[in-house]
Amino acid sequence: MGEVMVLVGNGLNFFIENYIKQRAHEQEIMEKWKSCSRREGKWDDKKLLANIETLRKSMSEYSNLFDILKLECCAQAEGEAMLSRLEEFLNRLGEKNKEIIQEIENQVKEKIQTLFRENGFKDKHLGFLKYDNAKVKFAFAEDKENYFSEKLKRIVAKHVAEADYDVFTTNYDYIPNSIFRERWNVDNVEGVEVHHMHGHFENDKHGNKRHGELICCAPDSKKEKIEKDIRSKRIFKKFKSNLNHAKIIVLFGSSLASDPHILKELNEKSGCNFIIIDIDSEKYIQNNFTDAKAEKKFAFLERNDVYFIETDKSAVHKISVGAEAGKIEIGREDGKIETPEKLLSSLDKTLENIKAKVG
C-alpha cells in the first residue's frame, strides 16, 4: 500500500480509441508492434494495418458498451441511469417485480460478456496481436524492454517515497491489467496490483468469478450488490483502505456519475492531491461541481489540490473550484495529450510539481 492509488474508468477506453483511430499514429503503432514481436519479419504493414482496423472497431464497442441501454425517447437516462428509471417504475408496481429487474440486469450482463468474448480477450495472452488487450499493451509500449506499466512505475518511484500502488477499475475486461501491470513475458510489475471493483466478464477455470460478480445495475443499487458478493466486498474494503492511506489519487476517465458508492468515499478526502485525466476540465467542473445537485457534487474538488491533464489539449493545469476558482498551467506538451508517451510525460510533470510543493 503506497502513497499513490489509481482509479480507472471507461474513459481509458475512449483514450485508447482516440489514439488508435488517428491516422497520424498508424506508423508509430506499427513500429511499436514490430519492436515488441519476437519475429519482426513476420509482420508486414498490410497485416498490421488490418490489426489496427480490427482494434478500432473493438475499442469503439468497448467505449460505447452501454449503448444497449439507450432509447431515443429517453436521452436524459442512458446507460445505468436507464436501469434506475426501470427499477423505479417497476418498484412502484409492486415488490414482486424485483424478479423482472434482476432478469433485465442478467440480460445486460450476458450481452456485455458476449461482446468481450466474441471480440477476443485472453488472460496471459498466448499469441502476439491475437487478442485485443495484447494489441493495446504493445501499442502502449516503446519496445519489448519498455512497457507503459514499467515506465509509469519508474515515474512514480522518481517522485514518491512509497512507490508501490494499486489500480482499481470499474471496467470489466483485461485492458487495465495489460496496461498497468504487465511487462515483457507477461511478468507482473512488482508493487502494482489491478482490482476489478465491479467484477470481470470472464470466469476462472473453476467457473467462479475470480474478480467478483459482474455488477451492472442501477447506480444506487451497486453498494448493496457489492455487500452481497464476498469478492466484490473484499475489493471494495481494500479500495477504502488504500484510499484512506493515499496522498495522491489519479482518476483516469472515471466519470463517477454511475458510481455514488465510490464518489461518497472520494468526497471524504481532504488535504490530498487529485490528478484527473479527462477530456475537458471546464466541462468536468461545470457538470460535477458548479451545476451538480448536492448529492452528486464532487466535493473532493474543493477540499484537495487538483491537477487536470486534459487529453484534448496540450497543457496540464492546477485548478481550484468554489470561492477561489482558478487555473494555473504547470506544464505543456507538444500537441494534444493523446498518446501514451505524452500522457506519461504529463504525469511526470504533475508528480514533479506535487513533489516540489510538498518538499
Secondary structure, DSSP 8 states (H G I E B T S, - for coil): --SEEEEE-THHHHHHHHHHH-GGGHHHHHHHHHHH-SSGGG--HHHHHHHHHHHHHHHHHHHTGGGGG--GGGTTS-THHHHHHHHHHHHHH-GGGHHHHHHHHHHHHHHHHHHHHHH---TT--STTTSHHHHHHHHT-SBTTB-HHHHHHHHHHHH-SS--EEEEE---SSHHHHHHTB-GGG-B-TTEEEEETT--S---TTSS-TT-----S-GGGHHHHHHHSHHHHHHHHHHHHHHHH-SEEEEES---TT-HHHHHHHTT--SSEEEEEES-HHHHHIIIIIS--GGG--THHHHSEEEEEETTSSEEEEEE-GGG-EEEEEEE-SS-S-SHHHHHHHHHHHHHHHHHHH-
